Amino acid sequence: MAHAVKELFPNTKLAIGPAIADGFYYDLDCDHSITQEDLPKIEKKMKEIIKSRRPFVRKELSKDDAVKLFRDLGESYKVELLNELESDLVSVYEEGDFTDLCRGPHLESTGNVKAFKLLSVAGAYWRGSEKNKMLQRIYGTAFLTKDELQVHLDFLEEVKKRDHRRLGKELDLFSLNDDVGPGLVLWHPRGAAIRRVIENFWLDEHHKAGYQILYTPHMAKLDLWKKTGHLDFYKENMYSPMEIEGLEYEIKPMNCPFHVAIFKSHLRSYRELPLRYAELGTVYRYERSGVLHGLLRVRGFTQDDAHIFCREDQIEDEVLRVLDFTLFVLKTFGFTAYDVYLSTRPDKYVGKEEGWEKATGALEKALIDKGLKYEIDPGEGVFYGPKIDIKVRDSLGRQWQCSTIQVDFNIPERLDINYRGTDSKDYRPIMIHRALMGSLERFFGVLIEHYAGAFPLWLSPVQISMLTIAERHTDYSKRIRDSLIKEGIRVDLDNDNEKISYKIRKATILKTPYMCIIGDKEMENKAITIRKRNGENVGEMTVEELTAFLKDEILNRR
């Protein structure tokens, strides 16, 4: 692809072009603004190169010779990459009159390439920094056969249909507004209705699981974030401090220091432990504009956060409890497939290695005792402790990061918190950080794509639409609507002066689970005709039968 672009637009400079999970991309510095309309031209040129069946020739050069080669070719980005390599020997690949820097290996010749497709064009900063030049990125994919390629392209079409940004607009769930600011979500009434259901479920289940619910401020003195280590290890994701009456304050990127402050507000006894605090706490993190993505990557979001303060001998039991709780919550929302990872100590960390080893061992033992298969994710722990990550798989088999469990020996030490033991001496508690859904915004985005916007009844913003055939049916419909609302059912009444077919289509587009059609026959029979969003007719029911039918499905969260 890079060769084809160079032939079509000779002044192009090549940056980075890696393989990725489902294909590849190449970042290019091109004086021509590449658009979607250019992709067929590039594909055509690629096919000419493939047809020539030119061999890929590997050459090994000294780093100095490679720098000279790419400098002579005018490839300044390759020269920059070469200058950062520690190795004195590098490999390049040639194919006809085209040369590129690559570790390899490659196929024998261009003729081995069988089935490919260029997918899209995007902007990308060089080295991912907005301080650098904006480059053009072309995405593509390749397979061994045309049939495999077609299966993947069909999959991408399904992904496009489920895109939560498109469905969020079509279903009137949320919006992102440039006047408000990038990455800051506006929840519309329909989306807020779903969020309220999620929050109520979360609160009820946490109460049953022995958690105490907290509310904490949106900012704190800058000194607090220095004490916790966030300012040293997390500064690039924090916003600039603000001055209030001569003191610097920081908008919160995390909830944990506030929960520690509440723990520290009293003298704690070993009898109180484990102490479980939970909060739906909104935090703010500086994400570069280039990585913001709908609800999945935002700047302000609400974590379903909790912190457990316990003794060292209670860690494993508490982690097992959290694992059970996590899997219950995920299953309730329809996620039954997931992958588990144990993330170990990163290069930059706080605390002693001994504490890290204890924490990692406790997490690993809990996973083994629970019988969960897991993979080690080396160096991907947070700066204050190792963690378990649970990544759910949606209805298309895609992986999403949601749940995390982290054991922390460090923040209790840094913030100097203690509990009184059986011997009346002070001991340091262990802190377990955990989030079951991650952030409500991200989890909601995943839910939209998992269900393609067709939420189960218990989550749907409108659970049943009352559709009148004529104006004379309005009063009867209103009485039914009011009766259902009193039972806690979310109802919409469409009594507009439109044909019933139009009303059905409108409710179907909004993916309302049930439609209640009311005409002369229904009024005469003191009943209602029920239709599902997939077009299936359930039949006639009385109001009492409908209420029981809906409540059963809602309460059992089917």
C-alpha positions as CSV (number, residue, x, y, z in Angstrom):
1,M,0.0,0.0,0.0
2,A,2.8,2.4,0.9
3,H,4.5,1.7,-2.5
4,A,1.2,2.4,-4.3
5,V,0.8,5.7,-2.5
6,K,4.4,6.7,-3.3
7,E,3.8,5.9,-7.0
8,L,0.5,7.9,-7.1
9,F,1.8,10.8,-4.9
10,P,5.7,10.8,-5.2
11,N,6.3,13.5,-2.6
12,T,4.8,11.3,0.2
13,K,7.0,10.5,3.2
14,L,6.4,7.3,5.1
15,A,6.0,7.2,8.9
16,I,4.8,4.0,10.7
17,G,2.9,1.1,9.1
18,P,2.2,-1.7,11.6
19,A,0.0,-4.8,11.4
20,I,-2.9,-4.5,13.9
21,A,-5.5,-7.0,15.2
22,D,-7.8,-7.0,12.2
23,G,-5.5,-5.6,9.5
24,F,-3.0,-2.8,9.1
25,Y,-2.5,0.9,8.7
26,Y,0.2,3.3,7.4
27,D,0.8,6.9,8.6
28,L,1.8,9.1,5.7
29,D,3.0,12.6,5.3
30,C,1.4,13.4,1.9
31,D,0.9,16.8,0.2
32,H,-2.2,15.4,-1.4
33,S,-5.2,15.3,0.9
34,I,-6.1,11.6,0.7
35,T,-9.9,10.9,0.9
36,Q,-12.2,7.9,0.8
37,E,-12.5,8.5,-3.0
38,D,-8.8,7.9,-3.4
39,L,-8.8,4.4,-1.9
40,P,-10.0,2.6,-5.1
41,K,-7.2,4.3,-7.1
42,I,-4.7,3.1,-4.5
43,E,-6.2,-0.4,-4.5
44,K,-5.8,-0.5,-8.3
45,K,-2.2,0.5,-8.1
46,M,-1.7,-2.2,-5.4
47,K,-3.1,-4.8,-7.7
48,E,-0.6,-3.8,-10.4
49,I,2.2,-4.3,-7.9
50,I,0.8,-7.7,-6.8
51,K,0.5,-8.8,-10.4
52,S,4.2,-8.0,-11.0
53,R,5.1,-10.8,-8.5
54,R,8.2,-8.9,-7.4
55,P,10.2,-10.7,-4.6
56,F,10.7,-9.2,-1.2
57,V,14.4,-9.0,-0.6
58,R,15.7,-8.6,3.0
59,K,19.0,-6.7,3.6
60,E,20.8,-6.1,6.8
61,L,22.6,-2.8,7.2
62,S,24.5,-1.0,9.9
63,K,22.4,1.6,11.6
64,D,24.6,4.4,10.1
65,D,24.2,3.0,6.6
66,A,20.5,2.7,7.0
67,V,20.3,6.3,8.2
68,K,22.2,7.4,5.1
69,L,20.0,5.3,2.9
70,F,16.7,6.8,4.2
71,R,18.1,10.3,4.4
72,D,19.0,10.0,0.7
73,L,15.5,8.8,0.0
74,G,14.1,11.9,1.8
75,E,12.4,9.6,4.4
76,S,12.9,11.9,7.5
77,Y,10.4,9.9,9.7
78,K,12.4,6.7,9.1
79,V,15.6,8.5,10.0
80,E,14.1,9.7,13.3
81,L,13.0,6.1,14.1
82,L,16.4,4.7,13.2
83,N,18.2,7.3,15.5
84,E,16.2,6.0,18.4
85,L,17.1,2.3,17.9
86,E,19.6,0.8,20.2
87,S,20.7,-1.9,17.8
88,D,23.6,-1.3,15.5
89,L,22.2,-3.7,12.9
90,V,18.8,-3.1,11.2
91,S,16.9,-4.8,8.4
92,V,15.3,-3.3,5.3
93,Y,13.1,-4.9,2.6
94,E,13.2,-4.1,-1.1
95,E,10.5,-4.9,-3.7
96,G,11.3,-3.5,-7.1
97,D,12.4,0.1,-6.7
98,F,10.6,0.4,-3.3
99,T,12.5,0.2,0.0
100,D,11.2,0.2,3.5
101,L,12.5,-0.2,7.1
102,C,11.0,-3.3,8.6
103,R,11.8,-6.0,11.2
104,G,10.1,-8.6,9.0
105,P,9.6,-11.4,8.1
106,H,7.8,-10.9,4.8
107,L,6.1,-13.2,2.2
108,E,8.2,-14.4,-0.7
109,S,6.8,-11.9,-3.2
110,T,4.1,-9.4,-3.8
111,G,2.3,-12.1,-5.7
112,N,1.5,-14.0,-2.5
113,V,-1.0,-11.2,-1.5
114,K,-4.4,-12.6,-2.2
115,A,-7.4,-10.7,-0.8
116,F,-7.3,-7.2,0.6
117,K,-9.4,-4.1,1.1
118,L,-8.6,-0.5,2.0
119,L,-11.2,0.6,4.6
120,S,-10.8,4.2,5.7
121,V,-8.7,7.3,6.0
122,A,-8.1,9.2,9.3
123,G,-5.8,11.8,10.8
124,A,-3.1,10.8,13.2
125,Y,-0.4,12.9,15.0
126,W,3.1,11.7,14.5
127,R,4.1,9.6,17.5
128,G,0.6,10.2,18.9
129,S,1.4,13.7,20.2
130,E,-0.7,16.8,19.2
131,K,2.6,18.8,19.4
132,N,3.7,17.0,16.2
133,K,2.5,17.2,12.7
134,M,-0.9,15.7,11.7
135,L,-0.4,12.8,9.3
136,Q,-2.8,10.9,7.1
137,R,-3.6,7.3,8.2
138,I,-5.0,4.7,5.8
139,Y,-6.5,1.6,7.3
140,G,-6.8,-1.7,5.5
141,T,-7.3,-5.4,6.0
142,A,-6.0,-8.6,4.2
143,F,-6.9,-12.3,4.2
144,L,-5.8,-15.5,2.5
145,T,-9.0,-15.9,0.5
146,K,-11.7,-13.7,-0.9
147,D,-14.3,-15.6,1.1
148,E,-12.5,-14.9,4.4
149,L,-12.2,-11.2,3.4
150,Q,-16.0,-11.1,2.6
151,V,-16.8,-12.6,6.0
152,H,-14.8,-9.9,7.7
153,L,-16.3,-7.1,5.6
154,D,-19.8,-8.4,6.5
155,F,-18.7,-8.3,10.1
156,L,-17.5,-4.6,9.7
157,E,-20.9,-3.7,8.3
158,E,-22.6,-5.2,11.3
159,V,-20.2,-3.2,13.6
160,K,-21.1,-0.1,11.7
161,K,-24.8,-0.7,12.2
162,R,-24.2,-1.1,16.0
163,D,-22.0,1.9,16.3
164,H,-23.2,3.5,19.6
165,R,-22.5,7.0,18.3
166,R,-25.0,6.5,15.4
167,L,-27.5,4.7,17.5
168,G,-27.2,7.2,20.3
169,K,-28.3,9.9,17.9
170,E,-31.1,7.8,16.2
171,L,-32.5,6.6,19.5
172,D,-32.1,10.1,21.1
173,L,-30.0,8.7,24.0
174,F,-27.1,11.1,24.4
175,S,-25.0,13.8,22.6
176,L,-21.6,15.4,22.6
177,N,-21.6,19.1,21.9
178,D,-18.6,21.2,20.9
179,D,-20.0,24.2,22.7
180,V,-20.0,22.2,25.9
181,G,-16.6,20.7,25.2
182,P,-15.2,17.5,23.6
183,G,-15.5,14.3,25.7
184,L,-18.3,15.7,27.9
185,V,-21.5,13.7,27.6
186,L,-25.0,15.1,27.6
187,W,-27.5,12.5,28.7
188,H,-30.9,13.0,27.0
189,P,-34.1,11.9,28.7
190,R,-34.2,8.5,27.1
191,G,-30.5,7.8,27.8
192,A,-31.0,9.2,31.4
193,A,-33.9,6.8,31.9
194,I,-31.6,3.8,31.2
195,R,-28.8,5.3,33.4
196,R,-31.3,5.7,36.2
197,V,-32.2,2.0,35.9
198,I,-28.5,1.0,35.9
199,E,-27.8,3.2,39.0
200,N,-30.8,1.9,40.9
201,F,-29.8,-1.7,40.2
202,W,-26.2,-0.9,41.3
203,L,-27.3,0.8,44.5
204,D,-29.7,-2.0,45.5
205,E,-27.1,-4.7,44.8
206,H,-24.4,-2.9,46.7
207,H,-26.6,-2.5,49.7
208,K,-27.3,-6.2,49.6
209,A,-23.5,-6.9,49.3
210,G,-22.7,-4.9,52.5
211,Y,-21.3,-1.7,50.9
212,Q,-21.9,1.7,52.4
213,I,-22.7,4.4,49.8
214,L,-20.6,7.6,49.8
215,Y,-20.7,11.0,48.0
216,T,-17.5,13.0,47.7
217,P,-16.4,16.4,46.2
218,H,-15.3,17.0,42.6
219,M,-12.0,18.6,43.6
220,A,-9.4,18.6,46.3
221,K,-6.2,20.5,47.3
222,L,-3.3,19.8,45.1
223,D,-1.3,18.6,48.1
224,L,-3.6,15.6,48.4
225,W,-2.7,14.4,44.9
226,K,1.0,14.8,45.8
227,K,0.6,12.6,48.8
228,T,-1.2,9.8,46.9
229,G,1.4,9.8,44.1
230,H,-1.1,10.8,41.4
231,L,0.8,14.0,40.7
232,D,4.0,12.1,40.1
233,F,2.6,9.1,38.2
234,Y,-0.7,10.4,36.6
235,K,0.0,14.1,35.9
236,E,-0.4,13.8,32.1
237,N,-4.0,12.7,32.6
238,M,-4.9,15.4,35.1
239,Y,-6.1,19.0,34.4
240,S,-4.2,22.1,35.3
241,P,-4.6,23.1,38.9
242,M,-6.8,26.1,39.8
243,E,-6.1,28.7,42.5
244,I,-8.7,29.4,45.2
245,E,-7.8,31.9,48.0
246,G,-4.1,31.3,47.5
247,L,-4.3,27.5,47.5
248,E,-4.0,25.2,44.5
249,Y,-6.9,22.8,43.9
250,E,-7.1,19.9,41.4
251,I,-10.3,18.5,39.8
252,K,-10.4,14.8,40.7
253,P,-9.2,12.1,38.4
254,M,-9.9,9.4,41.0
255,N,-12.2,8.9,44.0
256,C,-9.9,6.9,46.2
257,P,-8.3,9.7,48.3
258,F,-11.7,10.8,49.4
259,H,-12.7,7.4,50.6
260,V,-9.4,7.2,52.5
261,A,-10.2,10.5,54.1
262,I,-13.6,9.2,55.3
263,F,-11.9,6.0,56.7
264,K,-9.4,8.3,58.5
265,S,-12.2,10.5,60.0
266,H,-12.6,8.0,62.9
267,L,-10.4,5.7,64.9
268,R,-11.0,2.3,63.3
269,S,-11.1,-1.1,65.1
270,Y,-10.3,-4.5,63.6
271,R,-13.9,-5.4,64.3
272,E,-15.1,-2.9,61.6
273,L,-13.0,-4.6,58.9
274,P,-13.6,-5.3,56.1
275,L,-15.1,-1.9,55.6
276,R,-16.7,-1.5,52.1
277,Y,-17.3,2.0,50.6
278,A,-18.9,2.5,47.2
279,E,-19.7,5.6,45.2
280,L,-20.9,6.5,41.7
281,G,-18.3,9.2,41.6
282,T,-17.7,11.4,38.6
283,V,-14.1,12.0,37.7
284,Y,-12.3,14.0,35.0
285,R,-9.2,13.0,33.0
286,Y,-7.4,14.7,30.3
287,E,-7.7,12.6,27.2
288,R,-6.1,14.0,23.9
289,S,-8.8,15.0,21.4
290,G,-7.4,12.5,18.9
291,V,-8.3,9.5,21.1
292,L,-11.8,10.7,22.2
293,H,-14.4,8.3,20.9
294,G,-18.1,8.7,21.6
295,L,-18.9,7.3,25.1
296,L,-16.0,4.9,25.0
297,R,-13.3,7.5,25.6
298,V,-14.4,10.7,27.3
299,R,-13.0,13.4,29.6
300,G,-15.7,13.3,32.3
301,F,-17.2,10.0,33.4
302,T,-18.9,8.3,36.4
303,Q,-17.0,5.3,37.9
304,D,-18.9,2.6,39.7
305,D,-16.2,2.8,42.2
306,A,-15.6,1.0,45.5
307,H,-12.8,0.7,48.0
308,I,-12.5,-2.1,50.6
309,F,-10.4,-1.6,53.7
310,C,-9.4,-5.0,55.2
311,R,-6.7,-6.9,57.1
312,E,-4.0,-8.8,55.1
313,D,-5.6,-12.1,56.1
314,Q,-8.9,-11.0,54.6
315,I,-7.6,-10.1,51.1
316,E,-8.4,-13.4,49.4
317,D,-11.9,-13.7,50.7
318,E,-12.7,-10.1,49.7
319,V,-11.3,-10.6,46.2
320,L,-13.4,-13.8,45.8
321,R,-16.5,-11.8,46.9
322,V,-15.7,-9.1,44.4
323,L,-15.2,-11.7,41.6
324,D,-18.6,-13.3,42.4
325,F,-20.2,-9.8,42.5
326,T,-18.6,-8.8,39.2
327,L,-19.7,-11.9,37.3
328,F,-23.2,-11.6,38.7
329,V,-23.5,-8.0,37.5
330,L,-22.0,-8.7,34.0
331,K,-24.4,-11.7,33.6
332,T,-27.4,-9.6,34.6
333,F,-26.6,-7.2,31.8
334,G,-26.2,-10.0,29.3
335,F,-22.4,-10.6,29.3
336,T,-21.6,-14.3,29.8
337,A,-18.3,-14.5,27.8
338,Y,-15.2,-12.7,29.2
339,D,-11.4,-12.9,29.4
340,V,-9.5,-12.5,32.6
341,Y,-6.0,-10.9,32.9
342,L,-3.7,-10.5,35.9
343,S,-1.7,-7.3,35.4
344,T,1.6,-7.1,37.1
345,R,4.0,-4.4,38.3
346,P,4.8,-1.6,35.8
347,D,8.2,0.0,35.3
348,K,7.1,3.1,37.2
349,Y,5.6,2.2,40.6
350,V,5.4,3.2,44.2
351,G,6.0,1.0,47.2
352,K,8.2,-2.0,48.0
353,E,8.6,-5.1,45.9
354,E,7.6,-7.2,48.9
355,G,4.2,-5.6,49.0
356,W,3.7,-6.0,45.3
357,E,4.6,-9.7,45.5
358,K,2.1,-10.2,48.3
359,A,-0.7,-8.3,46.4
360,T,0.0,-10.1,43.2
361,G,0.0,-13.5,45.0
362,A,-3.3,-12.8,46.7
363,L,-5.0,-11.9,43.4
364,E,-3.6,-15.0,41.6
365,K,-4.6,-17.3,44.5
366,A,-8.2,-15.9,44.3
367,L,-8.3,-16.6,40.6
368,I,-7.0,-20.1,41.0
369,D,-9.5,-20.8,43.9
370,K,-12.3,-19.5,41.8
371,G,-11.3,-21.7,38.9
372,L,-11.0,-18.9,36.5
373,K,-8.8,-19.1,33.5
374,Y,-6.5,-16.1,33.2
375,E,-3.5,-14.7,31.4
376,I,-0.6,-12.7,32.8
377,D,-0.5,-9.2,31.4
378,P,3.1,-8.2,32.3
379,G,3.7,-4.6,33.4
380,E,0.1,-3.5,33.0
381,G,-0.7,-2.9,36.7
382,V,-1.4,0.6,38.0
383,F,1.4,2.5,39.7
384,Y,0.1,1.6,43.2
385,G,-0.7,-2.1,42.8
386,P,-1.4,-5.1,40.6
387,K,-4.9,-5.8,39.3
388,I,-7.3,-8.3,37.8
389,D,-8.9,-7.0,34.6
390,I,-12.1,-8.7,33.2
391,K,-12.8,-7.9,29.6
392,V,-16.3,-8.9,28.4
393,R,-17.1,-10.2,24.9
394,D,-20.2,-8.7,23.3
395,S,-22.6,-10.3,20.9
396,L,-20.2,-9.9,18.1
397,G,-17.3,-11.5,20.1
398,R,-15.5,-8.1,20.5
399,Q,-13.5,-7.6,23.7
400,W,-14.2,-4.6,26.0
401,Q,-12.4,-3.6,29.2
402,C,-14.9,-3.1,32.0
403,S,-14.2,-4.6,35.4
404,T,-11.0,-4.2,37.5
405,I,-9.9,-5.3,40.9
406,Q,-6.7,-3.8,42.4
407,V,-4.9,-4.6,45.6
408,D,-3.1,-1.6,47.1
409,F,-0.5,-1.7,49.9
410,N,0.8,1.8,49.0
411,I,-1.9,4.5,49.4
412,P,-2.7,3.4,52.9
413,E,1.0,3.9,53.7
414,R,1.3,7.2,51.9
415,L,-1.9,8.6,53.5
416,D,-1.0,7.0,56.9
417,I,-4.2,5.2,57.8
418,N,-4.5,2.6,60.5
419,Y,-6.8,0.4,62.5
420,R,-6.6,-0.7,66.1
421,G,-5.8,-4.5,66.4
422,T,-6.8,-7.0,69.1
423,D,-3.6,-6.1,71.0
424,S,-4.6,-2.4,71.0
425,K,-1.7,-1.6,68.6
426,D,-2.1,0.2,65.3
427,Y,-1.9,-1.7,62.0
428,R,-2.0,-0.7,58.4
429,P,-5.1,-1.9,56.5
430,I,-5.0,-3.2,52.9
431,M,-7.0,-1.3,50.3
432,I,-8.8,-3.0,47.4
433,H,-9.9,-0.8,44.6
434,R,-12.6,-2.2,42.3
435,A,-15.0,-1.2,39.6
436,L,-17.6,-3.7,38.2
437,M,-18.7,-1.8,35.1
438,G,-15.8,0.6,34.8
439,S,-17.4,3.9,33.9
440,L,-21.2,4.3,33.3
441,E,-20.5,6.1,30.0
442,R,-18.3,3.4,28.6
443,F,-20.5,0.6,29.9
444,F,-23.5,2.3,28.3
445,G,-21.7,2.6,25.0
446,V,-20.8,-1.1,25.1
447,L,-24.5,-2.0,26.0
448,I,-25.8,-0.1,23.0
449,E,-23.5,-2.0,20.7
450,H,-24.0,-5.3,22.4
451,Y,-27.8,-5.1,22.0
452,A,-27.7,-3.0,18.8
453,G,-29.9,-0.5,20.6
454,A,-32.6,-3.1,21.2
455,F,-32.4,-3.2,25.0
456,P,-34.1,-5.9,27.0
457,L,-37.4,-4.7,28.6
458,W,-36.0,-3.9,32.0
459,L,-33.4,-1.5,30.5
460,S,-35.5,0.0,27.7
461,P,-36.1,3.8,28.1
462,V,-39.7,3.2,26.9
463,Q,-41.0,-0.2,27.7
464,I,-44.3,0.0,25.9
465,S,-45.8,2.5,23.4
466,M,-49.6,3.1,23.4
467,L,-50.6,3.6,19.7
468,T,-54.1,5.0,19.0
469,I,-55.8,4.3,15.7
470,A,-58.1,7.4,15.9
471,E,-58.6,10.4,18.2
472,R,-61.6,8.8,19.8
473,H,-59.3,6.2,21.4
474,T,-57.2,8.7,23.2
475,D,-59.1,8.9,26.6
476,Y,-59.2,5.1,26.9
477,S,-55.4,4.9,26.1
478,K,-54.6,7.6,28.7
479,R,-56.4,5.6,31.4
480,I,-54.3,2.5,30.5
481,R,-51.1,4.6,30.3
482,D,-51.7,6.1,33.8
483,S,-52.5,2.6,35.2
484,L,-49.2,1.2,33.8
485,I,-47.2,4.2,35.1
486,K,-48.5,3.7,38.6
487,E,-47.0,0.2,38.4
488,G,-43.6,1.6,37.6
489,I,-43.7,0.8,33.8
490,R,-42.2,3.3,31.4
491,V,-44.9,4.2,28.8
492,D,-45.1,6.5,25.8
493,L,-48.5,7.5,24.3
494,D,-48.6,8.3,20.6
495,N,-52.0,9.8,19.9
496,D,-50.8,12.0,16.9
497,N,-53.0,12.3,13.9
498,E,-51.1,9.8,11.9
499,K,-51.8,6.4,10.3
500,I,-51.3,3.4,12.7
501,S,-48.7,2.0,10.2
502,Y,-46.6,5.1,10.6
503,K,-46.9,5.0,14.4
504,I,-45.8,1.3,14.4
505,R,-42.8,2.1,12.2
506,K,-41.8,5.0,14.5
507,A,-41.9,2.9,17.6
508,T,-40.0,0.1,15.8
509,I,-37.3,2.5,14.7
510,L,-37.0,3.6,18.4
511,K,-36.7,-0.2,19.2
512,T,-39.5,0.0,21.8
513,P,-39.9,-3.6,23.1
514,Y,-43.8,-3.7,23.0
515,M,-46.5,-1.7,21.2
516,C,-50.0,-1.6,22.5
517,I,-52.5,-0.9,19.6
518,I,-55.9,0.6,20.6
519,G,-58.9,0.9,18.3
520,D,-62.7,0.3,18.4
521,K,-62.3,-3.4,18.9
522,E,-60.0,-3.0,21.9
523,M,-62.3,-0.4,23.5
524,E,-65.3,-2.6,23.0
525,N,-63.6,-5.7,24.5
526,K,-61.9,-3.6,27.3
527,A,-58.6,-5.1,26.1
528,I,-55.5,-4.1,24.1
529,T,-53.6,-5.8,21.3
530,I,-49.9,-6.3,21.9
531,R,-47.2,-6.4,19.3
532,K,-43.4,-7.0,19.7
533,R,-40.8,-4.8,18.1
534,N,-39.8,-7.7,15.8
535,G,-43.4,-7.6,14.3
536,E,-44.7,-10.7,16.2
537,N,-48.3,-10.3,17.5
538,V,-48.7,-11.3,21.1
539,G,-52.5,-11.0,20.9
540,E,-55.2,-9.4,23.1
541,M,-54.8,-8.9,26.8
542,T,-56.6,-7.1,29.6
543,V,-54.8,-4.3,31.3
544,E,-54.3,-6.5,34.4
545,E,-52.9,-9.3,32.2
546,L,-50.6,-6.9,30.4
547,T,-49.3,-5.4,33.7
548,A,-48.5,-8.8,35.1
549,F,-46.9,-9.9,31.8
550,L,-44.6,-6.8,31.7
551,K,-43.7,-6.8,35.4
552,D,-42.7,-10.5,35.3
553,E,-40.3,-9.8,32.5
554,I,-38.9,-6.7,34.1
555,L,-38.4,-8.2,37.6
556,N,-36.7,-11.2,36.2
557,R,-34.5,-9.0,33.9
558,R,-35.0,-11.4,31.0
